[in-house]
Amino acid sequence: MPKNHCFYFLFFVFVIQHFQKLAIRPFCWFLVLSLGSACGNRVTTSAIPITVPETFSLPTGNSEIRADWWSNFDDPELNSLIDTALASNLNLRSSWFQVAQNASDVAIIASERVPQVFLELQGGASRPVPDFVGGENTQLSLRSSYEVDLWGRVKQSKLAAENRLQASYLDYQTLAISVAGEVALTWFSLQAFQQQLALIREQTEYNEQVLALIRARFASGQVRGVDILRQQQLIQNTEEEAAAIEIEVRVLRNRLAVLLGTAPGTLSWVEEGKLPALRPLPDTGLPMELLNRRPDVQSSFHRMVAADREVAVAISNTYPRLTFNLTGALRSNTLTNLVESQAASLTSSLLMPLFYGGRLNAEKERAEAFREQQVQLYGQTVLQALQEVEDALAREILQKKRIGYLENQLNLAERAFRQLRVEYLNGSIAYLDVLVSLEQMQQLKRDMVGARLDQLLFRLALYRSLAGGFESSSDKPADLTQNDNPISSK
């Protein structure tokens, strides 16, 4: 409790003692002694249950990541889609109204720090005339009530509400990052599927040309009829894959429409099928910089601080409350003579909880348990943030090796197919060997598109894991700032 509040309270008790009868003096001194221990620090903040490493375990790049990290892909269409989603996504709008609710909660709690004033008009009638015994039947009164925040209960409640407001705003920013990431993921998946569809159409056209060649050779008696059936089966297989991809394309289009805040099936579409080239790996910075930048980590931190302040509120509820009441009134038997009689009164009350059946202590213990829960959740959020960066770095580095292996396989498959085709045309081998080689080569080409998409999505995950807050088209609270994360890296 602040020292000035302790002084005011002791002075208040001293004045009461000198104006009361001698018989209650022992009670007043007992009250002073019992509350003297409350004039110190009441809140103990728990230590964070994790150790943050000084650096990440994997090497990173040197390129700079922008606040609008999706612009690092240099895709104007993606930038336009994300701008639309940030302005129109309904989940994001809903999250903003949650911020507005928490801002109102702060204003509601702050109102307890100023006197409450009421204007009251009372009227009544009595029978028999002229009047009832004992008072007036018309009264206009102005009442004011004010609670002295001796122990900082209202102050701590307001600070806790402000921390919850900060957390909700940071949750809004976290959701904005997620929406942007989902739009980018959906867009890149659509591009990759369109690219695969174009590749399958080329392969189907080539397979039909081969089928025509086999039929011509069959007519001349050079091959068996089963070779025609096998080639037709390969064509049907590629067409079946194309149908499966078209299903995914339609589903992804609907998903993108909902992310943009529009009804599914209403988006105009241009089939391009072009994946962007990747820039060099970004500079991830230090883990502590990441924790101070990520809005989800900062949101968890503010919730932890708010829970700590709620412990102070619960402790303050076990102490006495000092309230002053001021009333000014106009009284009369008739409404026309209301201004002829005035009255005023000033009262104060000191309410000290004595017996609540253990409820106040239970509330304090609950607040302390909730604080410990938020501490553990904060530590888990920090660990998840570090894991996301480490996972994204590992996946991208290893995916680059995987793509290299696929390129080597594809090169070997193409060479093998060319050699087997020559041998088949020379009549030295059966068509089955050529068919197996052709199918493997075409599948490797489709797998290569999927592998490049995975590499792109791993980079997307890395950008999202490193992202901090950014400006969007929605209004922002003018007085919201992000505090530095105070956890130690040692």
Helices and strands as residue ranges (DSSP letters): H 3-19, G 22-24, H 25-36, G 69-73, H 76-88, H 90-110, G 111-113, E 116-123, E 138-148, H 153-219, H 225-259, H 287-293, H 295-316, E 321-332, G 338-340, E 342-351, H 359-425, H 431-466
